[in-house]
């Protein structure tokens, strides 16, 4: 008995940006689109180029947008937080230093609630002690006892 193998042709799609017709796997997939369209209208190369251009034109805004999306806040809320902090860490009350001048959004890892803007050093300390208040108090006591 002869085995019959059916080969499905690879569908092609035309990119709306570069107008090139490419195989469907050259486009990112989309799920649950009301239009029923399964892929983006722009090819991966064009989307990457557009994202790179947007990032290089205003990297601070792109970083802010990513942070807002990650922590579930609006750009207006972040702007208000930045205005309130005035470039000063809300934990150590110093401005950021060197490559870490940008204040970062701090949040409670258990609840996800945003607490405020702090410097990278303070954010690292909180992460290293897993936001444990007892550990921080013990560290403060240790420093006090061993500070000549």
C-alpha positions, 0 to 999 in steps of 0.5 A: 500500500502506498503512503500518501503525504499531503504537504500544506503550502506555506501561506504568504502575507504582504507587510504593510510597511515594506510591501514585501510578500513573505512567509507567514512565519516572518510575522509575529502571531497574534492571539484572540484578535476580534478581526480574526487576523492571526498575525501582525500586519507588519513583518518581524523585521519592520516591527523590530526596526520601528521599536528600535527607532522609537527607543533611540528617539526617546529611551526614557519614555520607552523605559517609563512606558515599560515600567507603567505597564509592568506595575499597572500605573499610568504615565500621569501617575508616574509623572506625579511620583517623579514630581513628588520625589524631585529626583531624591530617593524616598528611602535614603533621601539622596539623589541617584549616583553615576549610572544609576541616577534614574530612580526606580519604581519600588513595589511590594512583592507580595501585594504588587502595590507600588510604594514609591521611587527609590534609588537603585542601591536602596532597591537592591538592598530591599531585594537582597533582604526580601523586604524583611523588616527584621533583617533591616532592623538587625542590620541597623542594630549591627551597624550601631553596635559595631560603629566606633 
